[in-house]
Amino acid sequence: MRVLGIEGTAWAASAAVFERERDERSNAGRLASRPDAASETESDDLFIVSDPYQPDSGGIHPREAAEHMAEAVPRVVSEAMEHAAAARDGDGPPVDAVAFSRGPGLGPCLRIVATAARALALSLDVPLVGVNHMVAHLEIGRYRSGFESPVCLNASGANAHLLGYHNGRYRVLGETMDTGVGNAIDKFTRHVGWTHPGGPKVEEAATGGGYIDLPYVVKGMDFSFSGIMSAAKEAYDEGEAIEDVCFSLQEHVFGMLTEVSERALSLTGTDELVLGGGVGQNARLREMLAEMCEERGAAFYAPEPRLLRDNAGMIAVLGARMFEAGDAIAVEDSAVDPNFRPDQVPVTWRGDAESVARTGPNDGALRGAEATVEFAGDRVLKRRLPKSYRHPELDARLRRERTVAEARLTSEARRAGVPTPLVRDVDLREATIAFQRVGDADLAEALTDDRAAAVGRHLAALHRAGIVHGDPTTRNARVGEARTFLIDFGLGYHTGHVEDHAMDLHVFEQSVEGTADDPDPLVEAFEDAYADADPAAVLDRLREIEGRGRYQ
């Protein structure tokens, strides 16, 4: 089977021909635990030709990008079709189907690509397949690695998110709350006068840099780049060496992405991570992710650079799978969607293996995203582990700050009427806290409407006291026969701002939607309980946050 893919969501006019191997798992596991594995060997089943748009100054200009697509798409498609025709056996069309990037992306660019795909499919009389660009970033890594059901970190120009597979769809476990990671870096490089793309220039400059403190913003598995970019610009304007600013940008931004990836692995229980997106070409990011996975005993895979940046190869590969699954579409139903979220795509081309592998209660020890928890009778010892992937100064700062915050806010929350464990002892030098043991299991393992409602009431009580939990996932609550306890206040802080309160709700609901079999009643019970105890303004802001995601 041979499929033509056409990509053109923003800057890369690209066409590819994918010819499926007889055993499509022949690439499975090929050096999959190493970050540079696929760069050492390229498969011969995928022909790609690309013509990227290069702006003269600044970032991507939508009108110029569309003009480039109009000129370049016919050329790259023609070259790909010549390749397909040369590989054809006998008569008939050179390809069995045409796949195209349907979104998300820039509307004018998407429409040019869709028009070309429709015209080609009609002229060849072959099926047409519309592909979600972000799901394609995940699927090309899953295909190359042979992983069954990994969590995927997509780190690209306009987007940044974590996806896991559950109940027939890819679920957004965490995402940027402001701008994509590549665009954020580009904003800094434009400020210092560098041309697009800025990422490679930051990577090069960082090799000679030293560490300076910058903001580090993680909210559960969501994250934000606006504060760190403003601080980096300010540091540069105040005379900090550009090498130091670039070095520290990478250490903070990629540290955030690696941390939330580990949180996603911990939440879902899976032990496979795939990297996608153009920013994934950065060696420091791949190094951090590989080191984190090695420490956890998880497998990590990053495709070769040509499959990380925007390319038609991933469109052709996913298009072939969708075509085989019967997901071709009629021309009249092939409208593009610039805001096409990955969790809107019904996944019909893969098996039942999910990115969720819940484990039962453990009476010995558990490992979370940033700490180990040891059980001994009625005591629990939580130890924040050093993270070798993080810069030592940043790691020491975060371990100290989070240990202090957790000890203090756990006690303050208890005084505010929220069930929490008693704090028995704190050792800041070792970043350890001894707690009273509470509950019989994580909420993720025993989630009911009543328990979701209890979390809603607990968060409302916290917010009335001016406290934000910071990471209220279903892994950070413990349940017993009669009570639901909140734990792990390490990302918490004091605030009365409605935005921060709404983010607490958003984090909890994302964890429910990403792991629960039937999340809607649970979310409804949670919000009803919260609304009974707290002003409606927070729920109104929650609706705004849900509409603010990069894929909404």
N, C-alpha and C positions, 0 to 999 in steps of 0.2 A: 504494500500500500504506500502511495506517495501523496503527500499533502503540501500545498503551497501556503505559506504564511506571509502576511503583510502586516508590518508594524509601522505606526506613525502617530503616537499619542502626543508627542511634544517636539522632540528635536531630531530623532533618528528615523530617517526614511530607510526602511529595511525590508528585504524580501528573503525568504528562505524556502528550501525544499527539504522536507523530512521524509526519509524512507525507513519505515519501521523494520527492524530486524526480526528474524523469525523468533528468536528468543529475546524479547525486549528487556529481560532482566540480565542479559549478558554483561551489562555494565555494573550490575548490582554490587554494592560494597567495595567498589574499586578505590582502595586507599581512602575510604570514606571518613575516617576519623581525623584526617589531616587537613588543615585549612587550605593548603596549596595542592591538594591531591589532583584535582581535575586539570590543573594547569600543566601537569606533566604529560598528560595523554589526552589527545582529542579524538573523539569518535569520528569515523568516516561516514556516518549515516545522516549528517546534517550539513547542508550547504547554505551559507549565509553571505549575503552581500548587503552592505550598509553605506549610506551617504549621510553623515550627520550634519546638522545645521550648526554653524559657528557664527554667533553674533559678533559684530565688529566691536561692540562695547556693551557693558552691562550684562544683564541676564537675558533670558529668552524673550523676544518680542513676538507676541502671538501672530501679528500680521506677517512679519518676516518669516516666521516658522511655517505658516501656511503657504506662503509663496514658494518656500523651499520645497515643501511637500509636493506641491503641484508640478514642480519641475523635476524633482528627483524620483518620485514614486514610479512613474512610467519606466524610467531607466533601470531601476533596481529590479522591478518586476520582470522586465524584458530579459535581463541577464539571468535571473533565477529560472525563468521559463525555458531559456536555451539549455540550461543545465538539466532541467527535467526532461526535455525532449531528447537530449543525448542519452539519457539513462533509460528511456522508454524501450520496452520490449514489444514489438509488433505494432499493430494499429491501435487506434483509440486515443483519448486525450492523454497528454503527458502527466497529468495529476488526477487524483481521484476526488479531491475536494479542495476548496479554497477557504482558508481561515483568515480572519482579520481582527485587529484590535478594536474592540467596540467601545472601550472606555476602561477606567477613567482617563481623562486627558483634556487637551485643548480642543474645543468644539470644531473650529475650522480645520484643524489637522485631521481629526477623526473623520470628518465628513469626506475629505479628499480620499483617504484610505478606503473608507466604506464604498465610495463610488467606484473606485478601481476594482475592488473585490467583487462587487455585484456585476460589473460589466464583464469581468473575466469569467466568473461562474456561469453567467448566462451564455457567453460565447462558446464556452467549452461544454455546456450542458452538464455541469457537475454540481454537487451540493455546496451550499454556503454555510459556514460556521462562524458565529460571532463569539469572540474570546474576551474574557475579562483580563486585562493587562496585569493586574496585581496577582490574580490566581496563577497566571502563567509564570510569574516570577517564582512562585512557590513550587509549581509542578515540575519545572525544568530541573530544579534541585532534587526533588523527590525522585524523579525519573533517573537522573544520573547516579544518585547515591544508592538507590535500591531500598531506601528506608520505607517502612510500612506506613507510619503515621507520625511524622515529625511535627514539632512546633516550628514555625517559620518566622524569622525576622526579615522583614522587607525594609531595606534602608536605601531609599532612592532620593532623587532630587525633590520631587513634590510630595513625597509620602514617607511615612515611617510608621510601621505597625507590627504587631505580633499576631499571627494567625494560628489557630488549632482547628482540627477537624472534629466535628461532633454533630450527631443527628442529621447527617446528610448535607451539611453545609460547612464552609469554613467560617469560624467564629473569630471576631476581633477580640482578642484577649487584652490588648493594650494598644494605644496609639498616641501620636502627638496631639497636643491640645492647641497648637498654634501653627507651626509651619513644618514642612518636610525637612529632613536632616540635611540633604544636599542644598536646598534653597537657603537654609539657615547659614550654612558655611559660606555660600555665595554672597549673602548679604554682608558678611564681614569682609570678604575679599574685595567686593566692590568699594567698601568704605576705605580700604587702604590703597585702592587704585589698580587692583589686579583684574585682568580680563577673565571672562568665562571660559572654561569652568574653573571654579576656585579650589575644589577639593584636592586635585593633584598638586597645586601650588602650596597649599597648607601642608600637605604631607611632606613635600620636599623641604620646606622651611623648618618643619618641626624636628628634622633630624639633628639640627644643631642647637636646639632650645633647652631651656630649663623650666622648672615648675614655678607657677604662681597660682594663688587661690582664685577660683572663679565660682559662680553659683552652680549648684548641682541640684536639679529639681526632678525628683521622682515621686509620683503620686500613685501608689499601688503599682500597676503595670502601665500606667500612662506617664507621660513625660512632657516637658516643655523646654523649648530652646530660646525663647525670646529674651529671658533674663540673662542667660550666659552670653548671648551675642551682644547685647547692650553693654555688658561688663567688659567683654573683649575689645569692643570699639573704644570704650573709655580708657582701658589700660593702654591701648596703642596711642591714643591721643595724648595721654599723660607721659609718654616717653618710654614705656616698657619696650624692650627689644622685640621686634616682630617675630623672631625665632622663638622667644619664650611664650608669646601669646599663642602662636600656632601650636607649639608643643602642648600647652595647657588646654587649649581648645580640644585637641584630640583626646587627651587624657580624661577630660570631664565628659565630653559628649559621648565618646565611645564607651566610657565607663558606665554611663547611664544606660546605653543600649544593651550592654552586656549584663548589667544587673537586672533589668526588666526581663531579659531573655531567661535568666536563671529563675526569676520569680515565676515565669510562665511554665518552665519545666517543673518547678516545685508544685505549682497549682494543679497541673494536669497529671503529673506523675509519669510523664513520658521521659524517655532517655535518648531522644534523637532531636537534633537541631539542624535546620537548614538555613543558610543565608541567601538572600536574594537582593537585587537592586544595585544600581550603579555605584553607590557609596561603598558597597561590599568589596570593591576592588582595592580599598585601602588596606595595606598590609597590617597596620596597627590594629584595626578593628578585627580582622581575621585572627590575628595573634591573640587578642583578648578573649574572643569567643572560644577559640580552640583550647586555651588554657583553662577557662572556666569549665568547659565540658570535660576536660581531662580530670580536673579535680573532682567533679561529680561522678565520674565513671560513665558519662554520656558520650554518644557519638556525634561528631560535628562534620558538616559537609558544606563546602562553598564551591559552586561551579567555576569553571575557567572564566577569566575576565570577559571574553566575548559573549558569555551567557549571563553575566551579571548586569552589565549595562543594557539599556533598552535594545532589543534585537528581535528580529522576526523568527529566529530559531525557536524561541520559547512559545511563540504563537502557533507555529506549525506543529510542534510536539503536542501541546494541549489540544489544538484543533483536531489532530489525528485521533486522540483518545475520545474526544467528544463526538466525532463523526462515527467512530465505531460503536459508541453508546447510543446512537440515534438522535443526537442533538443538533442536527442540521436545521436551518431556519429558512423560511420563505423570504424572498427578496423584499416583499412588502412588510415583513416583520423585522427588518434588519436595521432599524434606526439606531444611531449611536447614542451613548449616554455619557456625557462628560463627568458625571458624578456616580458612576457605576461602582457601588461598593462590593467588595469581595464576598460579603456575607449575604448578598442578594442572589448568588448563583446557586441553583440546585446542582449538587454534585452527583452525577449519574455514572461516572466513568471509573469509579474506584470501589474497592471492597468495603467491608464493615469496620476494619481496624481504625480505632479512634485515637486522638491525641489525649485521651483521658484514661488513666489506669489507676483507679483509686485503690488505696491500700487500707486495710483494717487497722484497729488499734494496735499499738506496739508498746509493750511493757518494758522494753529495754532502752532504745534510743531512736530518735528521729532526726533527719537532716532536712532543714528547710532551705530557703534561698540564701540566707546569710548566716545561719547559726545552726549548731547542733543542740538538741534538747535531750537530756538524760533524765530518766525517771528512777527515783529511789524512794520507795514507800510513798509518803505523802508529800515529798519534795520533788521539785523539778529544777534542774540546773541548766540554764540557757547560756551558751557560750558563743559569742560572736566571733566567727573565724576570720583570720586575716585573708584577704583576697589578693592573691599574687598577681592577678591581671591588672589590678589598680595600682597607680603610683603610690609608693609607700606613704608619702605625706597625706595624700587624699584619703587613703585607706585608714590611716590612723585617726584622721579627723572625723570621718564618718562613723567609725566604730565607737569612738569616745562620745560623740554627740548623740548617737542613737541609743547607746546604753544609758546615758543620763536621762534622755527624754523618756525612754521606756519605764525606767524606775519611777521617775517623778509622776508621769501622767497615769500610770497604772494605779497609783495610790490616789491621785486626784480624781480619777474617774470613779473609783470606789466610793469616795466621799460624796460624789455627785449622784449616787444611787445606782450606778451601773455595776452589775456583777463582774468582778475581776479577781484574779488570784492575789493573795497577800504577798507582798515583797518581803522575803526573809533576810536577804543579804545582797550587797552590791560590791563588786570589785572592779573599779574602773581600769586598773592596770592590766587586768586580764580580760576586760570586757565581758564579765560574767554577771549574771543575776540569778539568785536562788528564789524560787517562787513556791507558794503553796500549789499542790497539784489539784486541778479542778477538771470536772467533766470526765466522760468516758471515751469520747471520740471527737474528731474534728467535725465541724458543721457540714463540711463537704461530704462526709460519709453517712450523715443522718439528717439530711435536709428535708424539712417539712414546712407547711404553711405557717404553723404556729411558731416554729423556730425562726423562720424568716421575719415574722412579725415582731418577735422579741428583739432581733437585731435592729429593726426599725425604731422600736421604742428606746433601745439603748443609745443609738446614735442621736436621737432627738434630745435625750437627757444630756449627752456630752455637749451637744451644740448649745443648749441653753446655758451650760456652764462655761462656754467659750473655749471648748476643746475640740480639736479635729483629730480623729484617729489616724488618718493618713494612709492606712492600708487595710480596710475592713473587708478582706476577702473571706470566702467560705473556709479557707484554711486558717484564718486568724480568729476563729470563734470555737469554743469548746462546748459540748453539750452533755448534759447528764439527764437523768429521768425527769427532773423538775425544773432545771434552770439552764439558761444559755449564757455563757460567759464570753466577754471580749478579752482577747489577749494581744500581745505584740504591738505595743504602742510606739515602736522605734521610729516610725516616720511621722509621729504626731507632733502637734504644736498648738499654741494658744492663738485663737483668732475668733472674732465675731462676724467675719465677713461671709455673706451669703454664698459667694462663689466657692469658698473653701468648704463650706458645709455641703453644698451641692456636689462637689467633687467626691466627698465621702460616699454619697449615695451612688454616684456613677461607678465608682470602683467596685462597690458591693454588687451592683446589678450586672456589671460586666462579668464578674466571677461566676455568678449564678447562670447567666446566659451561655457562658462558655463551657459549663460542665454539667448542668442539670438536664435531666431527660425531658422535663416539662417545665420550663422556666417561667412561663407567663403567670400562672397562679401564685408562684412564689414571689415574683416581683410585685404583683398586685397586693398581696398580703403585707409585704414589706413597706410599700408606699402608704397603704391605708393606715398602718400602725404609726408610721412617722407623721403623717398628716394629722392624726388625732392629737399629737403632742407638740407639734411645732408649726410655725407660720407657713402658710402656703407659698410664701415667696421663695423658699428653698426648692420646692418642687417645680415652681415656674422656672427657676434658674437651671434646674436639672434638664428640663426640656430644651433650653437654649444650648446647654453643653452638648447634648445628644445631637443637635443640629450643627455643631461647630466642628465635628470631626472632619478630617481631610477627605473622607470618602462619602460624606452625606450629601 
